[in-house]
Amino acid sequence: MASSAASLGVIFNFSDRCPSPSFSLLAVAACDKCMAISSSSNKSSSSSSSSITCSSFSLQLGCRKFCTAAASSSCCSSCCSSSFVCKFSVPNCGGTRTRRSGMRLGKLMVCSATLSPLKSARKEQDEEDMEEEEEGMKQQLVRVGEELPDDYVKDDPSKTAPQRRCGILLHPSSLPGSYGIGEMGHEAFAFLDWLKATGCRVWQVLPLVPPGRKGGEDGSPYAGSDANCGNTLLISLESLVADRLLEKSDLPKVVPLARVDFTAVAEIKDPLIVKAARNLVKSKGPLRERMESFRKDPRISVWLEEAALFAAIDNALGLQFWWEWPAALRNRDPAALEKARKTHEEFILIFIAQQFLFQYQWQEVHSYATKLGIKIVGDMPIYVGGHSADVWANQSMFALDPDTRAPSMVSGVPPDAFSATGQLWGSPLYNWKVMAEDQYTWWANRMRRAVELYDEFRIDHFRGLAGYWAIEGTATTAMNGKWEAGPREDFFDAIREAVGKVDIIAEDLGVITGDVVALRKHIKAPGMAVLQFAFGSNSRNPHLPHNHEVDQVVYPGTHDNDTVVGWWDKASMTERHHVQRYLRMEEDDDVHWEFIRCSVASVARTTIIPMQDILGLDNDARMNTPATQAGNWGWRVGESGIFSKLKVEKLKLRGLLDEFNRLPWGEKFVEEKAESKLKQLVVEEKADSKPQQLVVEEKQKSNPSKHEIK
């Protein structure tokens, strides 16, 4: 025990603070189990030394142990009136700082030989945090008055600070496409090329899950029918032809550009994707082998097999909800499930093949983004739809009626700026107590899937993990709910233990309380700020740029907001005057660029801009209006080839990223040439009678499913 402890070699020097001559220098060494502390002292008045015993405590705080060692009571009382900060994490402690009434310690000094053992002892900390702390320890090797190393002045914090960055929010369904919806084909790659050229390094997408087709949500990716499956409507038909899973003659007629009609798109694409999946199953070769590996991957099979079985039964019965199924299937009788697997074996195999095709094409897109240095930020809805394989296969983990199995408590938010009666989402709430019993395994599997799909991801309604609004399952509005405590730190500690480090953005909008902020900071996740929320109150508004934090993601607006132009058209005179005064804006012709500039100028490390705002589009291009079900999620960016035409927008954005230090380090922006080129493009654009951007507007005629191009 002692030898193990001594190898850490930690020294606390507090000689400048403690007047007691017998404690001028104290060496403290901690054992590898945080169970004992040993110490020795050097008397300044004598060359001899004596051994003393140090007290040791192990304090349990949120399932994390912290070192709370203090010297023995022989220390002078004058030192004991203050708190000390323990900067050294004892092995297996998991924490870095703890305060306790006791001695006040000075600088922490560590022998360079101890840095390697220290690194291995603190496996639970992030590598970047450990490197930062080790660098700080090296600095402290030099005592006061001693000569600093030759490379001292080369330690430039600005060169090691996290890079500022910018990105675009554009869901794949909004990309150009010939068959009624954006796809993971050549237009996705063209968008990534354009994104790279602007200097942006982030592409944010909405959830990639299949939109629920029975909940009346009109294609909402936040009301998906499965937490882990991919939206097969995004599969590129032309890529299937390239992979010889379809013939060119199989392709349907080109669908004129319009808002996405999810029902019509499904009628066109579903049969063809099924045909391609069936051809894949019958084939032999590398792609078929990859499909088999996909199915056998334990990270995939843990959710894929249940999702396939659920889809097969759901397709066969055709009922609205799984809790209306025959009792044996509803209650998951083992014999009934085995019979269903055999009966629907072919359907299950085709379903799995379709999911593989989604995975295969998305990985191609993701790999290309990585090659360009672009991170993909995904989105994870906190809740899942009630009619889903997730709820059916894990019934004890959700708030369900014990008799009917229908949701007994559902999700939503109380009355807010979007709705006077609140938002009733209707997804069943989690049974957090049951989930905690197996260390949130279902969530761990979901997180692994997200890590596989994205580089980072946003947790929608993050505040629900601190405290959530609980509504009776029979309620018709969200007005009469109640606040209940979420799993908080225990949840993320378990996820970290099971999955490792996960890069999360916390959607901390709406009613935000202290526990939400504390939870976000506990997991070191950036929060969000939205400029459209900034100008309706006073100077303390957290969305105003002067209140932004470095650890944030700033948006002009999100998918739940109007476009900037649409918001401006409806803004009150008070809001308009505030914007004009704050941004020193004289003309409002380019209000969208003023908001983009303000967002990019923020101290926040990351800025994300909706593509609609880059194009300066109005309310017709709004992606979603909260508390409404119909008419959302259908916006399209334009015809094929549009990204090659967005030269003015590319140069404007790139110039802003250069001005506010958001270009990738090492990339140059020649301002003079860019200004000249920009002026030339603006002149050409004004001379051209055809607009560069296609604004898609839904015309409310006799048949609302018909759309025209303006």
PyMOL commands that set and color helices and strands:
alter all, ss='L'
color gray80, all
select helices_A, chain A and resi 2-6+21-23+77-79+112-121+127-139+152-154+157-160+172-174+186-198+232-234+237-242+248-250+262-282+286-296+298-317+322-324+327-330+334-343+345-371+389-393+395-397+432-437+441-453+462-465+488-499+514-522+531-533+545-547+564-570+573-583+591-601+611-615+619-621+642-645+647-659+671-687
alter helices_A, ss='H'
color red, helices_A
select strands_A, chain A and resi 10-13+25-30+37-42+49-53+58-61+64-67+83-85+99-101+107-110+165-169+202-204+375-380+409-413+423-428+456-459+467-472+482-485+504-506+527-530+552-555+606-610+696-697+708-709
alter strands_A, ss='S'
color yellow, strands_A
deselect
rebuild
show_as cartoon
